[in-house]
Amino acid sequence: MPSTTYEGFLNNLITQIINPAIVLMFALATVIFLFGVFKFISKADQEEGRTDGKNSMLWGVLGMTIMIGVWFLLGVIIETFGIEDIKPETNTVHLKPFQ
């Protein structure tokens, strides 16, 4: 049963939407990077193949960098709102009392 409190909303947002999205995007960026490495190595004798591989590797690294940045931003937001205890395995989030 979904919780209707602010704490429950944050809990659901983080555990059911943000965390899986970050993992999915990071995995996608890693696959793109590895595809670029494969393309770069397999087409090493062709300039166009090497360029395509370099571009894929660049976009993969850029995507991973963005996802790390999102993870960092999420940490800043968690600290800003005073979220003390996040346990994804039990789907619980505890907020500091409002002063």
C-alpha positions as CSV (number, residue, x, y, z in Angstrom):
1,M,0.0,0.0,0.0
2,P,1.6,3.3,-1.1
3,S,2.3,5.9,1.6
4,T,0.7,9.3,1.3
5,T,3.3,11.2,3.3
6,Y,6.2,13.3,2.0
7,E,8.6,10.7,3.4
8,G,6.7,7.9,1.5
9,F,6.6,9.9,-1.7
10,L,10.4,10.5,-1.6
11,N,10.9,6.9,-0.8
12,N,8.9,5.7,-3.7
13,L,10.4,8.3,-6.1
14,I,14.0,7.3,-5.2
15,T,13.6,3.5,-5.0
16,Q,11.2,2.9,-7.9
17,I,12.1,5.6,-10.4
18,I,15.4,7.4,-9.9
19,N,17.6,4.5,-8.8
20,P,16.5,2.1,-11.6
21,A,16.8,4.9,-14.2
22,I,20.3,5.7,-13.1
23,V,21.4,2.0,-13.2
24,L,19.7,1.6,-16.7
25,M,21.3,4.7,-18.1
26,F,24.8,3.8,-16.7
27,A,24.5,0.3,-18.1
28,L,23.4,1.7,-21.5
29,A,26.4,4.1,-21.5
30,T,28.7,1.2,-20.6
31,V,27.4,-0.9,-23.5
32,I,27.8,2.0,-25.9
33,F,31.4,2.5,-24.7
34,L,32.2,-1.3,-25.1
35,F,30.6,-1.3,-28.5
36,G,32.9,1.6,-29.5
37,V,35.9,-0.3,-28.2
38,F,34.9,-3.4,-30.2
39,K,34.3,-1.3,-33.3
40,F,37.6,0.5,-32.9
41,I,39.6,-2.8,-32.6
42,S,37.7,-4.7,-35.2
43,K,38.0,-1.9,-37.8
44,A,41.5,-0.8,-36.9
45,D,42.7,-0.9,-40.5
46,Q,39.9,1.5,-41.7
47,E,40.0,5.2,-40.8
48,E,36.2,5.4,-40.9
49,G,35.8,2.5,-38.5
50,R,38.3,3.9,-36.1
51,T,36.5,7.2,-36.1
52,D,33.1,5.6,-35.5
53,G,34.6,3.6,-32.6
54,K,36.2,6.7,-31.1
55,N,32.8,8.5,-31.3
56,S,31.0,5.6,-29.6
57,M,33.6,5.5,-26.9
58,L,33.3,9.3,-26.4
59,W,29.5,9.2,-26.1
60,G,29.8,6.2,-23.8
61,V,32.2,8.0,-21.5
62,L,30.1,11.2,-21.7
63,G,27.0,9.2,-20.7
64,M,28.8,7.6,-17.8
65,T,30.0,11.0,-16.6
66,I,26.5,12.4,-16.8
67,M,25.1,9.5,-14.8
68,I,27.8,9.9,-12.1
69,G,26.9,13.6,-12.0
70,V,23.2,12.6,-11.5
71,W,24.2,10.3,-8.7
72,F,26.2,13.1,-7.1
73,L,23.3,15.5,-7.5
74,L,21.0,13.0,-5.9
75,G,23.4,12.9,-2.9
76,V,23.4,16.7,-2.7
77,I,19.5,16.7,-2.7
78,I,19.5,14.0,0.0
79,E,21.8,16.0,2.2
80,T,19.8,19.2,1.5
81,F,16.5,17.8,2.6
82,G,18.1,16.0,5.6
83,I,17.3,12.5,4.6
84,E,19.1,10.5,7.3
85,D,18.5,6.8,6.5
86,I,17.8,5.3,3.1
87,K,17.4,1.5,3.0
88,P,16.5,0.4,-0.6
89,E,16.2,-3.2,0.5
90,T,13.3,-2.4,2.9
91,N,12.1,0.7,0.9
92,T,12.4,3.0,3.9
93,V,13.5,6.7,4.1
94,H,13.6,8.6,7.3
95,L,13.6,12.4,7.3
96,K,14.8,14.8,10.0
97,P,12.0,16.5,11.9
98,F,11.1,19.9,10.4
99,Q,12.6,22.7,12.5
